[in-house]
Amino acid sequence: MNDELESQLSALKVRPLPPEWRAQILGHLPQPRVPETRRAPPRWLMAGWGLAWAAVIALHFSTPATPHSNERTPPAISVNALQQRAELMQSLLAFN
């Protein structure tokens, strides 16, 4: 039975479809989308930048505004030290 069917199918002539049918059939199919090119950096890079900025902000708010360990008061200058300095300056100026 398959041989009979195959012989009947092979005896049929293939006729081309009319162009209007082709346009009508293809008109109902969704058109393939053209992929858009991305202008943004890769996501892993954006995530890295975000983490870096989050670390900077966290460190900024976790440190004190004025560090107490680096505060220095000027040394107290005694009257004797000022007199010695003045004498030294006078002796240096005398040589010029």
Backbone as a ProteinNet text record, in pm:
[ID]
protein_1_A
[PRIMARY]
MNDELESQLSALKVRPLPPEWRAQILGHLPQPRVPETRRAPPRWLMAGWGLAWAAVIALHFSTPATPHSNERTPPAISVNALQQRAELMQSLLAFN
[TERTIARY]
80.8	0	85.5	195.8	284.8	346.3	373.9	431.9	332.4	206.6	102.9	89.8	91.4	80.9	202.7	317.5	439.7	440.1	392.6	388.7	289	175.6	79	137.5	207.7	267.5	378.6	455.4	563.2	508.6	388.2	328.3	272.4	247.1	193.9	301.2	260.4	352.6	343.4	457	462.6	441.2	338.4	311.1	355.8	416.1	458.5	336.7	350.3	243.7	238.2	120.9	112.2	181.9	245.3	319	228.2	100.2	10	-9.2	-18.3	-35.3	88.1	204.1	328.2	334.1	300.5	303.5	201.1	82.6	-21.8	19.4	77.9	120.2	234	333.9	448	412.3	305.8	264	209.1	156	100.6	207.8	325.2	432.3	494.4	535.1	603.7	739.9	773.6	900.6	1014.2	1125.6	1238.3	1291.3	1320.1	1371.6	1521.5	1564.1	1706.9	1760.8	1862.4	1913.9	1975.6	1939	1992.2	2130.1	2218.1	2351.3	2344	2406.5	2406.8	2519.5	2488.1	2590.9	2634.9	2571.1	2605.7	2719.8	2797.5	2903.4	2843.4	2923.7	2872.8	2819.3	2727.9	2663.6	2762.4	2860.8	2956.6	3039.8	3067.6	3145.3	3062.1	2935.5	2847.5	2831.3	2821.2	2809.4	2937.1	3051.9	3178.6	3188.5	3148	3149.4	3053.6	2938.5	2841.4	2894.9	2960.4	3018.4	3131.2	3211.1	3320.9	3266.4	3162.9	3105.3	3037.2	2972.9	2910.2	3015.8	3132.4	3240.6	3293.7	3307.7	3356	3258.5	3130	3030.3	3027.5	3035.9	3035.4	3156.8	3273.7	3393.6	3384.8	3323.3	3309.6	3225	3113.3	3025.2	3071.9	3160	3204.5	3327.3	3396.7	3513	3470.1	3535.9	3498.1	3538.1	3470	3495.6	3634.1	3673.2	3806.7	3876.1	3983.4	4052.1	4115	4089.8	4140.8	4286.5	4331.3	4469	4570.7	4529.7	4622.8	4618.5	4532.1	4526.1	4651.9	4713.8	4835.8	4822	4861.2	4862.8	5004.3	5017.1	5153.2	5223.8	5352.5	5424.6	5428.2	5423.9	5430.5	5573.1	5586.2	5718.9	5743.4	5853.9	5886.1	5952.9	5958.4	6020.9	6170	6233.1	6376.3	6405	6318.8	6339.3	6327.7	6233.3	6219.1	6340.1	6396	6514	6634.9	6650.7	6762.3	6749	6627.7	6605.9	6640.9	6598.7	6628.2	6778.8	6851	6996.6	7064.2	7014.3	7070.1	7048.9	6931.1	6903.7	6995	7018.1	7105.2	7247.5	7292.4	7430.1	7444.1	7342	7346.9	7346.5	7267.1	7262.8	7391.9	7462.4	7587.8	7695.1	7690	7792.6	7771.8	7655.2	7630.7	7670
-118.7	0	125.7	122.7	238.2	260.9	152.5	167.1	234.5	200.5	260.2	409.2	447.7	587.8	665.6	607.6	674.5	694.5	598.9	612.9	720.2	730.3	836.1	973.5	985.2	1113.8	1154.8	1059	1092.9	1130.1	1085.8	1119.2	1261.9	1316.8	1453.1	1554.5	1656.4	1763.7	1872.9	1927.3	2034.1	2165.9	2235.7	2366.5	2475.3	2580.6	2688.7	2764.5	2813.7	2894.1	3031.2	3087.4	3223.7	3321.9	3423.8	3519.8	3589.6	3610.6	3676.2	3590.4	3459.2	3369	3375.3	3376.8	3381.2	3508.2	3622.1	3749.2	3749.2	3689	3685.9	3595.9	3480.9	3387.7	3447.9	3503.2	3560.6	3689.5	3758	3880.9	3855.6	3736.5	3703.9	3658.5	3625.1	3581.4	3702.5	3687.2	3799	3822.9	3947.6	3983.9	3959.3	3909	3887	4021.3	4024.3	4147.3	4157.5	4274.5	4300.7	4334.7	4263.5	4294.5	4434.2	4508.6	4643.2	4635.7	4722.3	4725	4801.9	4747.3	4811.8	4913.5	5026.3	5129	5137.5	5062.6	5063.9	4965.7	4989.1	4893.9	4760.1	4656.9	4526.4	4532.6	4441.9	4442.3	4414	4327.2	4294.9	4417.6	4500.8	4622.1	4723.2	4735.7	4825.8	4779.5	4648	4595.6	4624.5	4611.5	4642.1	4788	4876.2	5019.5	5049.7	4987.3	5009.3	4965.2	4848.9	4800.8	4891.3	4940.2	5029.7	5159.1	5216.7	5339.6	5313.6	5198.7	5165.9	5156.5	5099.6	5090.7	5229.3	5315.6	5451.7	5526.5	5514.5	5584.8	5527.7	5394.9	5332.8	5377.6	5382.4	5428.3	5576	5653.2	5797.1	5821	5748.8	5770.6	5698.7	5601.7	5529.3	5592.9	5682	5748.5	5881	5923.4	6051.7	6168.6	6280.5	6398.6	6455.2	6463.3	6510.9	6401.7	6350.9	6244.1	6298.1	6230.8	6276.5	6238.6	6135.6	6091.8	6185.5	6259.6	6347.2	6491.1	6519.3	6656.4	6685.9	6796.4	6834.6	6977.9	6999.5	7136.4	7188.5	7313.9	7367	7362.5	7335.6	7327.3	7464.4	7460.5	7586.2	7638.5	7763.7	7824.5	7906	7876.8	7949.6	8081.9	8167.4	8298.8	8282.6	8184.8	8161.3	8121.1	8038.6	7993.2	8110.3	8201	8318.2	8410.7	8426	8510.4	8449.6	8317.8	8250.5	8264.9	8256.6	8268.7	8410.3	8508.6	8647.3	8672.3	8619.3	8635.1	8567.3	8449.9	8376.5	8453.7	8512.3	8591.4	8714.8	8778.5	8895.8	8858.5	8744.3	8703.9	8665.1	8605.7	8571.2	8696.7	8794	8920	8998.7	8983	9056.2	9008.3	8880.8	8829.6	8881	8927.3	8977.1	9118.4
0	0	0	68.1	69.4	-68.2	-139.3	-272.3	-365.8	-351.3	-435.8	-407.5	-279.2	-240.4	-288.8	-273.7	-317.8	-468.4	-541.7	-688.1	-728.5	-656.2	-687.2	-654.3	-542.1	-504.7	-600.6	-644.4	-737.8	-874.6	-908.8	-1038	-1037.4	-919.7	-912.3	-948.3	-1014.5	-1049.5	-942.7	-907	-807.6	-879.9	-834.7	-894.3	-797	-846.8	-755.7	-703.5	-583.2	-524	-589.6	-600.4	-653.9	-558.8	-611.3	-526.5	-424.8	-459.2	-365	-240.1	-259.3	-146.2	-55.8	-119.9	-42.4	42.2	-19.5	53.5	165.9	139.1	241.3	358.2	328.7	434.3	515.4	447.6	518.5	591.3	548.1	614.9	753.5	777.3	908.9	1008.2	961.2	1051.4	1121.3	1245.3	1311.6	1247.2	1233.2	1170.9	1269.9	1221.8	1313.5	1363.1	1493.4	1553	1531.3	1495.3	1479.4	1618	1665.1	1799.1	1801.5	1905.2	1920.3	1984.5	1941.8	2001.3	2131.6	2234.4	2365.5	2372	2427.9	2445.7	2590.9	2678.2	2820	2846.5	2950.6	2987.3	3031.2	3035.2	3078.9	3221.9	3251.6	3384	3495.2	3472.2	3577.8	3612.7	3512	3537.9	3616.9	3580.9	3654.5	3799.6	3821	3957.1	4036.8	3973.3	4039.5	4079.1	3988.5	4019.9	4134.8	4132.4	4239.5	4374.2	4377.4	4503.1	4551.4	4458.4	4496.6	4556.5	4493.6	4547.4	4680.6	4695.6	4823.7	4933.7	4901.5	4999.8	5034.8	4935.4	4960.9	5051.3	5023.6	5105	5246.8	5258.8	5391.5	5472.8	5409.2	5479.6	5516.1	5428.2	5455.8	5580.7	5591.8	5706	5832.4	5819.2	5938.1	6003.2	5934.9	5994	6055.6	6162.6	6224.7	6135.4	6157	6073.8	6100.1	6227.8	6262.5	6342	6291.4	6363.8	6491.7	6602.2	6731.5	6753	6686.2	6708.2	6642.7	6541.9	6471.6	6521.8	6619.2	6670	6751.2	6717.9	6789.4	6834.9	6955.7	7007.7	6995.5	6965.2	6952.5	7088.6	7088.2	7216.1	7283.7	7412	7487.8	7481.6	7443.2	7431.8	7558.8	7622.1	7745.6	7712.2	7809.8	7792.6	7767.2	7833.2	7812.4	7669	7611.2	7473.4	7378	7403.3	7317.2	7328.5	7448.5	7465.9	7396	7407.3	7340.4	7188.4	7139.7	6994.8	6949.6	7023.2	6987.2	6987.6	7088.3	7093.8	6976	6939.7	6825.2	6695.7	6679.7	6558.3	6551.5	6664.6	6667.2	6633.5	6683.7	6653.2	6506.2	6448.4	6305.4	6219.8	6259.3	6181.7	6196.9	6306.9	6328.2	6231.7	6191.2	6099.8	5957.2	5922.3	5785.3	5780.1
[MASK]
++++++++++++++++++++++++++++++++++++++++++++++++++++++++++++++++++++++++++++++++++++++++++++++++

